[in-house]
Amino acid sequence: MKIALINDTHFGARGDSQVFNQYFFKFWEKIFFPYLKEHNIATLIHLGDVVDRRKFINHNIASDFQNRFMKRLWAEGIDTHIMIGNHDTYYKNTNKVNAIHNLCSTYDGVHEPFIYTDPKIVTFDGVDILLMPWICEDNYEQSMEFLKTAPVEVVFGHFEIAGFEMDRGNICHEGLDRKLFDKFDIVLSGHFHHKSTNGNITYLGNQYEMTWADYNDPRGFHVFDTETREFEFILNPYKMFHKIMYDDSSNDFEAWKKYDYAPLKDSFVKVVVLNKQNPFLFDSVLDNIYKAGVADLSIVEDFTDTLIDVDQEIIDQAEDTMTILSKYIDNLTLNVEGEKLKTLMRELYVEALNTEKTE
């Protein structure tokens, strides 16, 4: 038996941005659902964070989620299991009040998925799997007891485990001790968006790019085989973030004329100017980028450090916001713990993204 695994879908991300919403559904409708149908996969487990914001969801996003995602699962007969993630809960100390019960359950219960607010052992094709939603104050003791005594070898959950990358290069220094999971053969988790493995624990990473921190970091979903207990990664080929290295000393009009601008449509583009000697050519390239229908365009060209003579150092100045903030904090002399400050800055940054105004 093969089970599709998804997590951190964050419907409603980036302030209910329609650009991101359509980008998400491009993956669901062109990659995910066709793959399930082609490979006769009829079971799905969601490892938490179905929606993006704990307090509310936009009506338009909710409509798309129900009609283009949940109803498709029901129509295609997909046995759906959903664990509650920290973004799905209204309160921080309990999973009981959550978006999933409100958005995914029908009044007659006919199309209600299995929703897990507390840990539970569920058998799939003869394999007992411990499903563990977000650990909060309300279910903490129960969750710890399951982790210590559950007679299973496989665990799927929405964990915050110290020592793993939240996004590329950004390590989590707080959370659960990984030793809690030593007794299990396989631990698969949502929550962190960067895909990584350390020993028996794998963070699956989420399905698509959501911020510049995700640039060039593989995204997709997984398929778990209950017979072999292996999990296969299915790549999402669609990108939201693109960097273009502009250098007209090595690329002339003909080279830029042949450049494929089509994939830039409805995406975020960052042009990093390495060498600009021909302003007319530069303007022509920008014009072609705009004509491609980009959602956002930014230009990085004001390099004030005249000592920089290595292209990679220049390119690094176009890093994502969190990487820049982390490096800045590392260079400060403070009377507070740098990692705690990084965590606070990351929370503020994510909150700012979720409240930004989009058309």
N, C-alpha and C positions, 0 to 999 in steps of 0.2 A: 504493500500500500504506500502511495506517495501523498504527502501532505504539503500544501503550499504554505509557506511562512512569510508573513508580512509584519511590519511594525513601524511605529512613528510615521504614520501617514499624514498626520497634521492637517486635516482638511480645515480650510479657513486660515492658513498661514499667511504671513506678511500682511496682516490687517485686512483679511478677506479679499486680497488682490485677485482680480479676475484673470490677470496675466498668469499668475502662479496656478490658479485653479484650472485653467485650460491646459497648462503645461502638465499638471498632475494627471488630468484625465487623458491626455495624449498617451501617457504611459499605460494607464489602466485599460484603455479601449483598444490600443494598437499592439501592446506587448503582453500585459498580464492575462486578461481574459482569453485572448486567442491561444496563449500558451496552455492554459488550463484545459481548454476544449481539445486542442490538438493532442495533448498527452493524457486525456481522460482522468484528470485530477478532480476529485469531487469532495475533497476535504480541505478546509482552510483554518489556520490558527493565526489570530492577530495577537501580537505580543505587546499591545498597549500603546497609548497615545494615538487614538483614532483621530481625535480632533485637536485643534491647536490651542484653544483658550479654555480655561477652566470655568469661567463665569458665564459665557454666552457664545452664540454662534449666529452669524449673518443668515437671514432667511433664504437668500439666494444660494449660499453655500450649502445650507441644510437641504434645500430642494435638490440640488445636484447630487449631493451625497446619497440621499434616499432613492432618487430616481435613476441615477446613472451608475451607482455602486451597489447599494443594498438590494434594490429590486433586481438587478442583474444577477446577483448571487442567488436570490430566491428563484428567479426564472430558470437558471441553469442547474438548479438542484444542488448547490454547494453546501455541504454540511459545515456551518460556520461557528467557530468558537472564538470569543473575544475576551481577552484579559484586560482589566481596567489599568490604564497607565496614569501617571501623576497629572497629565494634562486633561484627562477625562473627568476628573473629580471636581465637584464644586467646593467641598471643604478639604483642607489639607490633612485633617486628622482621621478621616474615614472615606472609604470608597463607596459607601452605600448610595449617596446622591451623586449621580453621574450622567454624563451626556448620552451614554450608550443605551441605557434603559429608556431614555426619553426619545432618542432618535431611531433606534433599531427595532423597537417592539411594536407590533400591531395590536389593535384593541382586542382582536379575537385570539391572539397568541399563535396563529397559524404559521406566521413567518418570523417567529422570534428566534434569534440566534442564542447559543449558549453563552451566557455572560458570567464572568468570574470576578467577584469582588473579594473573595477569600481563596486561599490555596485549596487545591483539590487534585486528587489523583484520578486521571481519566485514562481509560484503556482504548488504544487505537490499534486495531489489527493484532491484538495479543500483546502489545507493548504498553506497559504502564508508564505514563508520563505525568510528572508532577507539574501542574500549571499554577504559576504563582504571579498574581497581579502585583501592583505597586504595594510595597510594604509601608504601612502608615501606623499611627498610634493605635488605631482600632484593631488591626489584625497582627500587630507585631509579635506578641507572644505566641499566637497560633502559627505564624509563619516560621518563627525560630524553631518551634517544636517539629514542624514538618521537615525543615532542613536537617534537623538532627536525627529524626527517626523514620522518615518516609522510606519504605522498602522498594525504592525505584533506582534505576540507573541513569534515567534521562530526566532533565528538568528544563522547562521553557518558562521564562519569566520576564519581568520588567524590573531589572535590578540596577542599583547604583553601587558598583563595586570599586573600591579604591585601587588605583594602579593602572587603570585602563584609560585610553584616550577618548575624551568626549567628542572632540573633533580632532582632526589631524594636528598633532603637536601639542594639544591641550590636555594634559593629564589630570584625571580626577584624583585628588589626594584625600578625600573624605569618603564616607560610605561604608559598605559592608566589607568585612575582612574576607579575602578570597579563600581563606582556609575553611570557611563555612561550607564550601562546595567541594572539598577534597574527596568526599565519599562517593561522588557521582562520576560516571563515565563521560557524560555529555551535558554541558550546560549552555543553552542558547538564550541570549537575552536581547531585548530591545532597550530603549532609553538613550544610549549614546548613538550618535548618528554616523560615527566612523566605524567601518568594518575592521575588526581586529580579532586575533586569537592569541591566547596565552594559556598553554597547557590544555586543560579540559574545558575551558571557558571561551566562548565565542560571542562577541557582540556582532550582530548581523548587519548593523548599519541600516539606514533607511532607504527608501525606494528612489529618491530623486534629490537633486540639488535644491537647497533652500536659501543659502547665503553664500557669500564669496568664500567663506571658510571651506565650502564643499567643492570648490573649483578643482577640477582634474582628479577628484577622489571618486573611485568607482561606486556606482549606485545600482541597486537592483533588488531582486527578491530571491528567496531560497526555496528549495524543494527537499523535504526530508523523506528518506526512504526507511520505512519501519523494518524492512527485512535486513538491509545492510547497515542500517543506522548511520548512513552517510548523508550529508546535505550538500546539494549542488547549488551553485550561485548562478542566477540568470541575470545577465547584465541589462541595465536600462541604457539604450544607446542615445537617448535624448539629453541634451545639455541645456542648462539655463544660463550658465556663465561662460563667457568667452574672453580670452585675452588675445589681442592682435599686436604683434611686435612690429612697429613701423620703422623701417630703415631704408630710405631711398638712395643710399649709397650702394646698396647691393640689390635692390629691387626697383626696376624702372617701370615706366608706364605699362609695358606689355605684361610684366609679371603681375601687377595689380589689376590689370584688365582681366586676367585669367582667374583671379581669386574668386572662390565660390562664396558669395555673400548670402546665399539662400538660407543656410542653417542659422543665421543670425536673427531671423524673424522672431519677434516677440521674446527676445532674450536680452540679457544684460551684457553689455560689451564694454571692455576696458581697453583702450588703445594706449600702448606703452611706446612712447616716442624715443627710439634709440638714436636716430640720426635724421634730422629734417633739413635738407638743403634745397628742396624744391617746394616752396609753399603752394604752388598751383597743383602739383601732384598730391600733396597732403590734403588739400581741400577737396580734390576729386575723390580721394579714398573715403573721406568722411561723408561726402555726398552719397556715395554708393552704399555706405553703411546705413545712413538714414533711409535711403530708398528701400533697403531690405526690410524695413519695418521693425526696427529694434524697439524694445520696451524702454531701454535706458542706455545712455552712452556717456562714458566718462573718459577723460584724456589725462594721462600722466606724462608730463614733459618738463616740469620745472625742477630740474635737478640742480640744486644750488651748490652741492659739494663738488668743486672743480677738481678734487683729487681723485674722484672715482674714475677708474680707467678700465674696469672689468664689467662687461655687459651684464653678467649675472647679478652683480651688486645693484645695478640700476633696476633690473627687473624685480629684485626683491622689494624695491620701494613700492611696487604695485601689489604687495601682499594683501590678504584680507584684513579687515579691521581688527579682529581678535588677535591675530598674530602680531600686528603692529603694537597693540596695547600691551600684550604679554611681554614683548621685547622691551618696551619702554619701562614697564614696571621692574623688569629684571635689572635695569640700569640705575634704578633709584636707590637711595640710601634712606630707609624708613625704619620706624620703630614698630611697625606692624608686620605680620607674616605676609610675605609676597603672594603666596598661594591663595590665602584668604581674600586678599585684595583682587586677585585675578578672578576668583569665583564671583565676587561681588560685581566686578566690571562686566563679566560675562552675563550675569543675570540682568543687569541694567541694559546691556546691549540687546539681549533677546527681547526684553520688555519693550524697548524702543522700536524694534522691528515689528512687533505685534501691534503697536499702536500707531504706526506711521499711516499717513493719509495716502490712499491710492485711488486712482480714478476707475 
